[in-house]
Amino acid sequence: MKRVIVATALMAASALSAYAQTATPSPNPETPAVATPDTTNPTAPVAGANSFTEEQARARLEENGYTAISGLKLDDKGIWRASATKDGKTVTVALDYQGNIVVN
């Protein structure tokens, strides 16, 4: 009798662990985790833990044509904000943890 109970418990545990490993779809598969040159998140800038260093944030802005970057600061929502120049115009930019750049 004990063997039947133990065997049943092991089978139940196996079934539960297999169920727990089932992939869960992302909330919105259309939204990339990281912005690429051809895509941006339409809800950017997205608040979140930012892993860009100040130097990386500055480099990302420069790679996208921004110059004269000043006042680059990480805000309390994890978004890098700065003043910069692009195409001869001074703008305020925001860079989120996904790499999205938004002009304010």
Summary of the structure (lengths in Angstrom):
residues: 104
radius of gyration: 23.0
end to end distance: 71.2
largest distance: 83.0
contacts: 242
relative contact order: 0.17
helix: 28%
strand: 26%
